[in-house]
Amino acid sequence: MQSFEKTPPQSGQESVWDYPRPPRIESTSKTIRVEHKGIEIAHSTRAFRILETSHPPVYYIPPSDILMDRLILTEEISFCEFKGKAYYYHLRLEKDIFVKDVAWAYLNPSQKYAELKGYLAFYASKLDGCYVNDEKVNSQDGSFYGGWITKDIVGPFKGGSGTWGW
């Protein structure tokens, strides 16, 4: 297992090591945007963010603020011990051109996370741009987690090689 040193937060920053487990859900009025190949896929000021120990925030956007006609629900499913079954979406760019597994949603989440029902979270690593306000985010390392890293968040972050045991 890889060792790590926590980065002390500066004024106005949050440490992911101060986030709770189980995760906390909170609303945010920040502008959340998702873009790919010149298409604005999502634009919202009504998102939720999930805050979980060692993870950068994951933003969940209401479907009414997303171009849902561009997203195709797949047969892919994973399971979160807190939120339940996650269902995945491909992004349709053209008739037969897709970006696979760009987003996921909890269509029937556990009771504690019921507010997330149908809201989608996007992998910043698979898209041209994901933004919190006007800041382009960095993606969380690894192919499984989908946290968004901004200048306001400090780690280290779970997800990269050697961090699974944290």
C-alpha positions in Angstrom: 0.0 0.0 0.0 1.3 3.5 -0.9 1.8 5.8 2.0 0.8 9.5 1.8 1.0 12.8 3.6 -2.2 14.9 3.9 -1.9 18.3 2.3 -2.9 21.0 4.8 -5.7 23.2 3.4 -5.1 26.9 2.9 -7.7 29.5 3.5 -10.7 28.8 1.3 -9.7 25.2 0.6 -11.2 21.9 1.7 -9.3 18.7 2.5 -10.8 15.5 1.3 -9.6 14.0 4.6 -12.1 16.1 6.4 -15.0 14.7 4.4 -17.1 12.0 6.2 -17.7 8.3 5.6 -20.4 7.5 4.8 -20.5 10.3 2.3 -22.5 13.5 2.8 -24.8 14.9 0.1 -25.2 18.6 -0.2 -26.7 21.0 -2.7 -24.5 23.5 -4.5 -25.5 26.7 -6.4 -22.2 26.7 -8.2 -22.4 26.6 -12.0 -21.6 23.1 -13.2 -20.9 22.5 -16.9 -20.0 19.6 -19.0 -18.7 20.0 -22.6 -17.5 17.7 -25.4 -16.6 18.3 -29.0 -18.1 21.8 -28.9 -21.4 20.5 -27.4 -22.6 21.7 -24.0 -24.0 18.5 -22.6 -24.9 19.9 -19.1 -25.3 23.3 -17.5 -26.7 23.6 -14.0 -26.8 25.7 -10.8 -29.0 23.0 -9.1 -26.5 20.2 -8.7 -25.7 18.1 -5.6 -22.2 17.2 -4.6 -21.1 14.0 -2.7 -18.3 14.4 -0.2 -16.5 11.3 0.9 -13.3 10.8 2.8 -10.3 10.7 0.5 -12.3 11.6 -2.7 -12.7 14.9 -4.5 -16.3 15.9 -4.8 -18.6 14.2 -7.3 -21.2 16.5 -8.8 -24.7 15.1 -9.7 -26.7 17.1 -12.2 -30.5 17.0 -12.6 -31.6 15.4 -15.9 -33.6 18.6 -16.8 -30.2 20.4 -17.1 -28.6 17.8 -19.4 -29.1 17.0 -23.1 -30.5 13.6 -22.2 -31.2 12.9 -25.9 -27.4 12.6 -26.3 -27.1 10.0 -23.6 -27.8 6.3 -24.0 -28.4 4.1 -20.9 -26.2 1.0 -21.1 -26.4 -2.4 -19.5 -23.4 -1.6 -17.3 -24.1 -1.6 -13.6 -21.9 -1.3 -10.5 -22.7 -1.2 -6.8 -21.9 1.4 -4.1 -22.3 0.2 -0.6 -23.9 3.6 0.4 -25.9 4.7 -2.7 -26.9 1.4 -4.3 -26.8 0.4 -8.0 -25.2 2.8 -10.5 -26.2 2.7 -14.1 -24.0 4.0 -16.9 -24.5 6.1 -20.0 -22.7 6.5 -23.3 -22.6 9.9 -25.0 -23.9 9.9 -28.6 -22.0 12.3 -30.8 -23.3 11.2 -34.1 -25.5 8.3 -35.4 -22.8 5.7 -34.8 -20.2 7.6 -32.8 -20.2 7.2 -29.1 -18.0 8.0 -26.1 -18.5 5.0 -23.8 -19.4 5.2 -20.1 -19.2 9.0 -19.7 -21.7 9.3 -16.9 -23.6 7.3 -14.3 -26.7 7.7 -12.2 -28.5 6.0 -9.3 -32.0 5.3 -10.6 -33.2 3.9 -7.4 -30.7 5.0 -4.7 -30.8 4.0 -1.0 -33.1 6.1 1.1 -30.3 8.3 2.6 -29.4 9.4 -1.0 -32.9 9.6 -2.4 -32.3 13.1 -3.6 -29.8 11.8 -6.2 -32.5 9.7 -8.0 -31.9 10.1 -11.7 -29.2 12.8 -11.4 -26.1 12.1 -13.5 -22.4 12.4 -12.6 -19.8 12.7 -15.4 -16.3 11.4 -15.7 -14.1 14.5 -16.4 -11.4 12.1 -17.7 -13.6 11.1 -20.7 -14.8 14.6 -21.8 -13.2 17.7 -23.2 -14.2 19.9 -20.3 -16.0 19.8 -17.0 -16.3 23.0 -15.0 -17.1 24.3 -11.5 -18.0 27.9 -12.0 -15.5 28.8 -14.7 -12.7 26.6 -13.5 -11.9 23.5 -15.6 -11.5 20.6 -13.3 -8.9 17.9 -13.2 -10.2 14.3 -13.0 -9.6 11.9 -10.1 -7.0 9.3 -11.0 -8.0 5.8 -11.9 -10.8 4.6 -14.1 -13.4 3.8 -11.4 -13.9 7.0 -9.4 -15.3 10.2 -10.9 -14.3 13.1 -8.5 -13.6 16.5 -9.8 -10.5 18.3 -8.5 -10.5 22.1 -8.3 -8.1 24.6 -6.7 -10.3 24.6 -3.6 -9.7 20.9 -2.9 -6.6 19.3 -1.4 -5.6 15.6 -1.0 -4.0 13.3 -1.6 -6.8 11.6 -3.5 -7.8 8.0 -3.6 -7.9 6.4 -7.1 -4.4 6.2 -8.4 -2.1 3.2 -8.3 -1.5 2.0 -4.8 -4.3 4.0 -3.1 -7.0 1.4 -3.0 -6.2 0.4 0.6 -6.5 3.9 2.0 
